[in-house]
Amino acid sequence: MKKFISVFALALVVMSVSAENLYKESKFFDNWYVGIQGGIASPAVGHAFWGDARGAFGVNVGKQLTPVYGLELEYTGVINTACSSDTPTPWASLRNGGYAIDYSVLTLNSTFNLMNLFGGYKGQPRLFEIQAVAGTGWGHTFLPGADNDQNDIVFKFGANFNFNVGKEKAWTVALKPAIVYDFVNKNLAMKAHAAQIQIFAGVAYHFKNSNGTHSFAFGRGYDQAEVDRLNATINETRGQVAERDQTIAAKNQRIADLEAALKACEAKPAVVQTVTNTKDNLECYVYFNQGKSTISPAQMPNVERIATFLKNHAGSKVVIKGYASPEGSIEINERLARQRAEAVKTQLVKKYKIAADRISAEGQGVGNSFSEPDWNRVSICTIQE
């Protein structure tokens, strides 16, 4: 008895661990089963076991609360036949009195799966398993004569040797030996002479669960504090990802803007000649690259047109004013503006042999003649007749 109590206590500990890892995934209508059984029942002592054995049958319905621990409600009936012994015991007094069943037991049993208890649950029932069974309930003896029936408290102890069969382990075939103690005449002690031995064979069907199987499925329960910590970590990570996405998007937009500006510059046609006729003078424009004061080959036709006009009109003169775009410091822009004006003058004098006294060149700093900053990198040549 002490060993049984120790096993029971250990089972409760394992049951709590199993419930933490598995039971939270199980619903109320999961892990139920029904079963039928048949066999023999015979007095524990004082009788010929096989000679006084009588047929018995039973039905049960139960639920596995965890892979280790379960509860079941069991009814057992013993078929009425005459005993061969006249020993004055409750069993001997059961005679043919018109009852088909002269002894019945209704118990609430606790079951302990020893294989899962000591070997751990593997995710589905094993082919062979051993269960320890302990229960208590109501025993009723049908005696001849009016008002002679007897009711007693009973205790049951036994073992189930289970074979789980079928592809999904939905069926269990079991050999089920047990001993049932009867507290006769309110005698609160379990006596062997008031006990019977039961040997049953039975079959049980396990209903399908919400997880799609006929048994427990692995799962894990989290407490709220752990869930809150995980959510906080997820939210923090999401914030970091969003911040990085914004940084990447800004850089991508900057790259796109630079690429668009580059394509616009490449698509811009080279200005070969721009001459504006006014009432009193002619103007010609010589454009420069950013930060440069040398005349590109594409702009030399404009310089040549100025020289041609000056050669064809001996009394004409030219005033050259150099400009810079807004980029850069004031000092650099003033120097560039002056150098651009001098560059045009130098080409007219040296390449085209125009007299220097017919040319006036001066820098004007940052220009604002055009809305596009790039167009203000220019020398404006005004020809005066």
Beta strands, then each sheet from edge to edge (+ up, - down):
strand 1: 32-43
strand 2: 54-64
strand 3: 69-79
strand 4: 101-113
strand 5: 128-141
strand 6: 150-165
strand 7: 171-182
strand 8: 195-206
strand 9: 275-277
strand 10: 281-287
strand 11: 317-324
strand 12: 359-366
strand 13: 378-384
sheet 1: 1+ 2- 3+ 4- 5+ 6- 7+ 8- 1+
sheet 2: 9+ 10- 13+ 11- 12-
end
